Amino acid sequence: MARIAVGGFQHETNTFAPQQATWEEFVRADAWPPLLRGPEMIPGVEGFNIPIAGAVKTLAELGHEVVPLSWAAAAPASYVTEDAFERMWALFDEDLRKLGPFDAIYLDLHGAMVAEHTEDGEGELLKRIRAIVGGAMPIVASLDYHANLTPDMAALATALVGYRTYPHIDMAETGRRAAGLLDKLMREKRPVYRAYRQLDFLIPLVWQCTFIEPAKSIFDLVDELEAGEKSHNQGIVSVTHTPGFPPADIAQCGPALVVYGHDKEAVEAAADKLALAVKGQERAFDGELLDPDAAALRAIELAKTARKPIVLADVQDNPGAGGTSDTIGLLAALMRHKAKGAVIGMLVDEEAAKAAVATGEGNVMRRGIGAVVGYAGEKPVVADWRVVKVSDGKFTGTGPFYGGAKFQIGPMALVTDEASGVSAVLASKRVQAADQEMFRAVGVEPSTVPILGLKSTVHFRADFQPIAETILVVQSPGAHITDPMEMPYEKLRKGIRLKPMGPVFEGR
């Protein structure tokens, strides 16, 4: 039995977003657990579809002593404040020195953290941990699919294990895979060779989905390379590809991959094959984007004969990528075109949600909703809103992505504009519209809605694609810019293309 330290520090940083990730954002609970430290971590993560939950369960089943450090996550936003990063590091620093010695470390990381004082949050964290435990200790970290995987991260970890699905339905499974690999590395020889590759073009998040091509075939290849090489005993330990998180103005932004193993020739060959496959699909990483009015009009027409909901993905206001989740471009378009029966969520406006609760079900409130932050100069939508249903915002997710998540998102309400017949689900905390329970919490059965607007980029597909007649991608104003060509980059490395088949970044 080995003593294995486990911990995590998760943030997906959109450097163009208007809100920073403060310490308070890491401390509080939302869809995921709050800050956890020490023994409370084990029961605190149980049942969640997050990597550390899968890892600690697997390590215990394998007979190891799990030594919990700290774990915290904050909703995607702009830079992690230096204060938040250093407070979290102080917890790691104290516990690594006090609770050791350890035989190995497992870390639940994201891979796209940018702090005020470092572009590579995970690389900096790994560097500091290595300074305490030394270079020989096995450290395996799990990474989010949207990691901007840096050279430092690849070099400082013994191995990295990334998600292979988007929507991320394999988060806990990735933790299990990482824990199993860590166990294997302690029992057998550790990987000697590492092949790291960066791709030379940015991939918009909306086209990174593994439910559709070309990402589906690429991740089938990741599976094949890892399983196939192992079965032929050619020395491959792990294969990880991360398509990247484009809304990050850092030098190492973009897709990358890393292969670890014992056979240099096999490791290099696997890395080359995977990189060539991604490059070969570059042109396919693109698709149709509709403006709000065009999307509303097409949805209304399609809904006339559809048997299932027409889903509108409001991809640029995705709070899961740093969006404020309060922009009103799509809502206003649906109202303008009188898309009767349409419902959009989650619109984060705490004051409007509280006002709806105070107004009471069945009553009408005359006020504006949305545009709390006022992104792109937007103003709240003023109307006579009938309060249909209110909720305390406490419920449990049931979909493939958020399944088991214990939501605590504050007062919620379903409100309807009587003039257009369009409804909005109001919430008090930012959370991506990726689970049907968010709508059921305020009395809406999503499968019966003619037009359903979702503030999400891809994660919604796990729970909503099965009930959708079709999905339209909407490019409405929001802080998560879908087209990297529209982002005012200054720090990207020269030579990377700003989008598939797009122009090369030459610096500002």
C-alpha positions in Angstrom: 0.0 0.0 0.0 1.3 3.5 -0.9 0.6 6.9 0.6 -0.8 9.0 -2.2 -1.4 12.7 -1.8 -4.5 14.0 -3.7 -5.6 17.5 -4.4 -6.9 19.8 -7.1 -7.1 23.4 -8.3 -9.4 24.0 -11.2 -10.0 27.1 -13.3 -10.7 27.7 -17.0 -9.5 31.3 -17.7 -11.1 33.4 -20.5 -8.7 36.4 -20.4 -11.2 38.5 -22.4 -14.0 38.0 -19.9 -15.1 41.0 -17.7 -15.1 39.2 -14.3 -12.1 37.9 -12.5 -11.9 34.7 -10.4 -11.5 35.9 -6.8 -10.8 33.7 -3.7 -14.5 33.9 -2.8 -15.4 32.2 -6.1 -13.2 29.2 -5.2 -14.5 29.0 -1.7 -18.2 28.8 -2.4 -20.2 26.0 -3.8 -22.3 26.2 -7.1 -22.8 23.1 -9.2 -19.5 21.7 -7.9 -18.4 21.4 -4.3 -16.9 24.3 -2.3 -13.3 24.5 -1.2 -12.4 21.3 0.5 -9.4 20.5 2.7 -8.2 17.5 4.5 -10.5 14.6 5.5 -13.7 16.5 4.4 -12.5 16.2 0.8 -13.3 12.5 0.4 -17.1 12.6 1.3 -17.3 16.1 -0.2 -16.6 15.0 -3.7 -18.4 11.7 -3.6 -21.1 11.3 -6.3 -19.9 14.2 -8.4 -18.8 13.7 -12.0 -15.4 15.3 -11.5 -12.0 13.7 -11.8 -11.0 13.8 -8.2 -14.1 11.8 -7.3 -13.1 9.0 -9.6 -9.5 9.1 -8.6 -10.0 8.9 -4.8 -12.5 6.0 -5.2 -10.1 4.1 -7.5 -7.0 4.6 -5.3 -8.9 3.4 -2.2 -10.2 0.4 -4.1 -6.6 -0.4 -5.1 -5.6 -0.5 -1.5 -3.7 2.8 -1.2 -3.8 5.3 1.6 -5.3 8.5 0.2 -3.9 11.6 1.9 -6.2 14.5 1.0 -4.7 17.9 0.5 -7.0 20.7 -0.8 -9.4 20.9 -3.8 -11.2 24.0 -5.2 -12.8 25.1 -8.4 -14.3 28.4 -9.6 -16.6 29.0 -12.5 -14.8 30.1 -15.7 -14.0 33.8 -15.7 -11.1 36.1 -16.4 -7.7 36.0 -14.7 -7.4 34.2 -11.4 -6.4 36.9 -9.0 -2.9 36.7 -7.5 -4.5 36.7 -4.1 -6.6 33.6 -4.9 -3.7 31.7 -6.5 -1.4 32.3 -3.6 -4.0 31.5 -1.0 -4.6 28.1 -2.6 -0.9 27.5 -3.0 -0.4 28.3 0.7 -2.7 25.4 1.6 -0.8 23.0 -0.8 2.5 24.2 0.5 1.6 23.7 4.2 0.0 20.3 3.7 2.7 18.9 1.4 5.4 19.7 4.0 3.3 18.6 7.0 1.6 15.5 5.8 4.4 13.8 4.0 6.3 11.7 3.1 4.3 10.4 0.1 4.9 7.8 -2.4 3.1 9.6 -5.2 0.8 12.5 -6.0 -2.5 12.8 -8.0 -3.7 16.2 -9.0 -7.1 17.2 -10.5 -6.1 20.2 -12.7 -7.8 22.0 -15.6 -4.9 23.1 -17.7 -6.2 26.5 -18.8 -5.6 28.5 -15.7 -4.1 32.0 -16.2 -3.4 34.0 -13.1 -2.6 37.7 -12.8 1.1 36.9 -12.2 1.5 33.7 -14.4 0.3 32.7 -17.8 0.7 29.0 -16.9 -1.1 28.4 -13.7 -0.8 24.6 -13.7 2.8 24.7 -14.8 3.6 27.1 -12.0 1.8 24.9 -9.5 3.7 21.8 -10.7 7.0 23.6 -10.5 6.4 24.6 -6.9 5.3 21.1 -6.0 8.4 19.6 -7.6 10.5 22.1 -5.5 9.1 20.4 -2.4 8.9 16.7 -3.3 11.7 16.4 -5.8 12.0 15.3 -9.4 11.7 11.5 -8.9 8.2 11.3 -7.2 5.5 10.1 -9.5 3.0 12.9 -10.2 0.0 12.1 -12.4 -2.5 14.9 -13.2 -5.8 14.8 -15.0 -6.6 17.6 -17.4 -9.7 19.1 -18.9 -10.4 18.6 -22.6 -9.9 22.4 -23.0 -6.5 22.6 -21.5 -3.9 24.8 -23.1 -1.3 22.1 -22.5 2.1 23.7 -22.1 5.7 22.4 -22.4 6.2 22.9 -18.6 3.1 20.9 -17.7 4.2 18.0 -19.9 7.7 18.0 -18.6 7.0 18.5 -14.9 4.3 15.8 -14.6 5.2 12.1 -14.7 2.1 11.7 -16.9 -0.9 13.7 -17.9 -4.3 12.2 -18.6 -7.0 14.3 -20.4 -10.7 14.0 -20.9 -11.7 12.4 -24.2 -15.3 13.7 -24.4 -16.9 17.1 -25.1 -19.5 17.3 -23.6 -17.4 16.2 -20.6 -19.2 13.0 -19.6 -16.0 11.2 -18.7 -14.7 13.5 -16.0 -14.9 11.0 -13.1 -13.8 8.3 -15.6 -10.7 10.4 -16.4 -9.8 10.5 -12.7 -10.2 6.8 -12.5 -7.9 6.3 -15.5 -5.3 8.7 -14.0 -5.4 6.8 -10.7 -5.0 3.5 -12.4 -2.1 4.8 -14.4 -0.4 6.2 -11.2 -0.8 2.8 -9.6 0.8 1.1 -12.6 3.7 3.5 -12.6 4.4 2.8 -9.0 4.4 -0.9 -9.6 6.3 -0.9 -12.9 8.9 1.2 -14.5 8.1 4.8 -15.1 8.0 6.4 -18.6 11.4 7.5 -19.9 10.3 9.2 -23.1 7.9 12.0 -23.8 6.8 13.4 -27.1 5.1 16.8 -27.0 3.5 18.5 -30.0 1.7 21.8 -30.5 -0.7 22.3 -33.4 -0.5 25.5 -35.4 -4.1 26.6 -35.5 -6.8 27.5 -33.0 -10.0 25.4 -32.9 -13.2 27.2 -31.9 -14.9 25.5 -28.9 -18.2 25.0 -30.6 -16.6 22.7 -33.2 -14.5 20.7 -30.7 -17.5 18.6 -29.8 -16.7 14.8 -29.8 -20.4 13.9 -30.6 -19.7 15.2 -34.1 -16.9 15.1 -36.7 -14.1 15.7 -37.0 -13.3 15.5 -33.2 -15.1 12.2 -32.9 -12.7 10.4 -35.2 -9.7 12.1 -33.7 -10.5 10.9 -30.2 -11.3 7.4 -31.6 -7.7 7.5 -32.8 -6.5 8.6 -29.3 -8.2 5.5 -27.9 -6.7 3.3 -30.6 -3.2 4.6 -30.2 -3.1 4.0 -26.5 -4.9 0.7 -26.4 -3.4 -0.6 -29.6 0.2 0.2 -28.7 -0.2 -1.3 -25.3 -1.7 -4.5 -26.6 1.4 -4.8 -28.9 3.6 -4.1 -25.9 5.3 -1.3 -27.8 5.9 0.9 -24.7 3.2 3.5 -24.8 2.0 4.5 -21.3 -0.5 7.2 -22.1 -1.8 9.4 -25.0 -3.4 12.8 -24.3 -4.7 15.4 -26.8 -6.2 18.7 -25.7 -7.9 20.8 -28.4 -7.2 23.9 -26.4 -9.1 26.9 -24.9 -9.0 29.7 -27.5 -10.2 32.6 -25.3 -6.8 32.8 -23.5 -4.4 35.4 -24.6 -1.2 33.5 -23.7 1.8 32.3 -25.7 0.9 28.6 -25.3 -2.8 28.8 -26.2 -4.1 26.2 -28.6 -4.2 22.5 -29.3 -1.4 20.2 -28.1 -0.7 16.5 -27.4 1.7 14.5 -25.3 2.6 10.8 -25.5 4.5 9.1 -22.6 6.2 5.7 -22.9 9.2 3.5 -22.6 10.0 3.1 -26.3 11.3 6.3 -27.9 10.4 5.2 -31.5 6.9 4.2 -30.6 6.3 7.4 -28.6 7.5 9.6 -31.4 5.5 7.7 -34.0 2.3 7.9 -32.0 2.7 11.6 -31.5 3.4 12.2 -35.2 0.4 10.1 -36.3 -2.0 11.9 -34.0 -0.6 15.4 -34.9 -0.9 14.5 -38.6 -4.5 13.4 -38.1 -5.5 16.7 -36.4 -3.8 18.7 -39.1 -5.5 16.7 -41.8 -8.9 17.7 -40.4 -8.2 21.4 -40.0 -10.7 22.5 -42.7 -13.5 20.4 -41.0 -13.2 22.4 -37.7 -15.7 25.0 -38.9 -19.5 25.4 -39.3 -22.5 27.7 -39.7 -23.2 30.5 -37.1 -26.5 32.4 -37.2 -27.2 35.9 -35.9 -30.0 36.0 -33.3 -32.7 37.2 -35.7 -31.9 34.6 -38.4 -31.8 31.9 -35.7 -35.2 33.0 -34.2 -36.8 33.1 -37.6 -35.4 29.7 -38.7 -36.4 28.2 -35.4 -40.0 29.5 -35.7 -40.3 28.0 -39.2 -38.8 24.6 -38.2 -41.0 24.4 -35.1 -44.1 24.4 -37.2 -43.5 20.8 -38.3 -41.1 19.6 -35.7 -42.0 16.9 -33.2 -39.2 17.8 -30.8 -37.7 21.1 -29.6 -35.6 23.3 -31.8 -32.5 24.0 -29.7 -30.7 27.3 -30.0 -27.2 27.3 -28.6 -26.4 30.8 -27.3 -22.7 29.9 -27.5 -21.1 33.2 -26.8 -22.8 33.8 -23.5 -21.7 30.4 -22.1 -20.8 30.9 -18.4 -18.8 27.7 -18.7 -16.3 29.6 -20.9 -16.3 32.9 -19.0 -19.6 34.3 -20.3 -21.7 36.5 -18.0 -24.9 34.4 -18.7 -27.0 37.6 -18.8 -26.8 38.9 -22.3 -30.2 39.5 -24.0 -29.5 39.3 -27.7 -31.2 36.0 -28.3 -34.0 36.7 -25.8 -34.8 40.0 -27.5 -34.8 38.4 -31.0 -37.2 35.7 -29.9 -39.5 38.4 -28.4 -39.2 40.6 -31.5 -40.4 37.7 -33.7 -43.0 36.5 -31.2 -41.6 33.0 -30.8 -44.6 31.9 -28.7 -43.7 29.1 -26.3 -39.9 29.6 -26.6 -37.9 29.3 -23.3 -34.4 30.5 -22.8 -32.1 29.8 -19.8 -30.2 30.3 -17.7 -30.4 34.1 -17.5 -28.4 35.1 -14.5 -30.0 38.1 -12.8 -30.1 37.7 -9.1 -32.1 40.9 -8.4 -34.7 40.0 -11.0 -35.0 36.4 -9.6 -35.5 37.8 -6.1 -38.1 40.3 -7.4 -39.9 37.4 -9.1 -40.0 35.5 -5.8 -41.3 38.6 -4.0 -43.9 39.2 -6.7 -45.2 35.7 -6.3 -46.4 33.0 -8.7 -49.3 34.1 -11.0 -48.5 37.8 -10.6 -46.9 40.3 -13.0 -43.8 42.4 -12.5 -42.9 45.3 -14.7 -39.2 45.5 -14.9 -36.1 44.8 -16.9 -34.3 41.5 -16.8 -30.8 40.5 -18.0 -27.8 42.7 -19.1 -26.7 43.0 -15.5 -23.1 43.4 -16.5 -24.1 45.3 -19.6 -21.7 43.5 -22.0 -21.5 45.2 -25.4 -23.6 48.0 -24.1 -26.7 45.9 -23.7 -29.7 47.1 -21.6 -32.2 45.0 -19.6 -35.3 43.8 -21.5 -38.2 45.7 -19.9 -41.6 44.0 -20.2 -44.6 42.8 -18.2 -43.2 39.5 -16.9 -45.7 37.1 -15.4 -44.1 35.0 -12.7 -45.0 31.4 -13.6 -42.9 29.4 -11.1 -40.3 30.1 -8.5 -37.6 27.9 -6.9 -34.9 28.0 -4.3 -32.4 26.8 -6.8 -31.5 23.6 -4.9 -31.7 20.5 -7.0 -29.6 17.5 -8.2 -28.4 17.2 -11.8 -29.5 14.0 -13.7 -27.8 14.4 -17.1 -24.6 12.8 -18.4 -22.5 16.0 -17.7 -23.9 17.3 -14.4 -25.3 14.0 -13.1 -25.0 13.9 -9.3 -24.2 17.7 -9.1 -25.9 19.2 -6.1 -27.0 22.6 -7.4 -27.2 25.6 -5.0 -27.7 28.5 -7.3 -30.0 30.7 -5.3 -33.5 32.0 -6.1 -34.8 31.0 -9.5 -37.9 31.9 -11.5 -39.7 31.2 -14.8 -41.1 34.4 -16.2 -43.1 35.0 -19.3 -43.5 38.1 -21.5 -47.2 38.0 -22.2 -46.9 40.1 -25.4 -44.7 37.6 -27.2 -45.2 34.4 -25.3 -41.5 34.0 -24.7 -40.2 32.8 -21.3 -36.9 33.1 -19.5 -35.5 31.0 -16.6 -33.9 33.4 -14.2 -31.1 32.3 -11.8 -28.9 33.9 -9.2 -25.5 32.2 -9.9 -23.8 31.6 -13.1 -24.2 28.0 -14.3 -24.1 26.5 -17.8 -27.5 25.4 -19.2 -26.4 21.8 -19.6 -28.9 19.8 -17.5 -32.6 19.4 -18.0 -33.2 19.7 -14.2 -32.4 23.4 -14.4 -35.7 23.8 -16.3 -37.7 21.3 -14.3 -36.8 23.2 -11.2 -39.1 25.9 -12.4 -41.8 23.7 -13.8 -40.6 23.4 -17.5 -40.3 20.0 -19.1 -37.7 20.7 -21.8 -38.9 18.0 -24.2 -42.3 19.7 -24.6 -40.9 23.2 -25.4 -41.1 24.1 -29.2 -38.0 26.3 -29.1 -35.4 26.1 -26.3 -32.5 28.6 -26.0 -29.5 27.4 -24.0 -26.6 29.5 -22.7 -24.0 26.8 -23.5 -21.5 26.0 -26.2 -21.3 22.2 -26.3 -22.0 20.6 -22.9 -25.7 21.0 -23.4 -25.5 18.3 -26.1 -25.1 15.5 -23.6 -28.5 16.0 -22.1 -30.4 18.0 -24.7 -29.3 16.6 -28.1 -31.3 13.4 -27.6 -34.5 15.5 -27.2 -33.8 18.0 -30.0 -35.2 18.0 -33.5 -32.2 20.0 -34.6 -29.6 22.4 -33.1 -28.9 25.8 -34.4 -25.7 27.6 -33.3 -26.3 31.3 -32.5 -23.6 34.0 -32.5 -25.2 36.5 -30.2 -23.1 39.1 -28.2 -21.3 37.5 -25.3 -17.9 37.4 -23.5 -17.0 33.9 -24.9 -16.1 35.0 -28.5 -16.7 32.0 -30.7 -14.6 33.1 -33.6 -10.9 33.5 -32.5 -10.5 36.0 -35.4 -12.6 38.5 -33.3 -10.4 38.2 -30.2 -7.9 41.1 -29.6 -4.9 38.8 -29.0 -1.6 40.3 -28.1 0.4 37.5 -26.5 -0.1 34.5 -28.8 3.1 32.9 -30.2 3.8 34.1 -33.7 3.0 31.7 -36.5 -0.2 30.1 -35.1 -3.3 30.5 -37.3 -6.1 32.3 -35.6 -8.7 29.8 -36.8 -8.8 26.7 -39.1 -7.3 27.7 -42.4 -7.2 31.3 -41.1 -4.5 33.9 -41.2 -1.3 33.6 -39.2 -0.8 35.7 -36.0 2.1 38.0 -36.5 1.9 39.9 -33.2 0.4 43.2 -32.3 
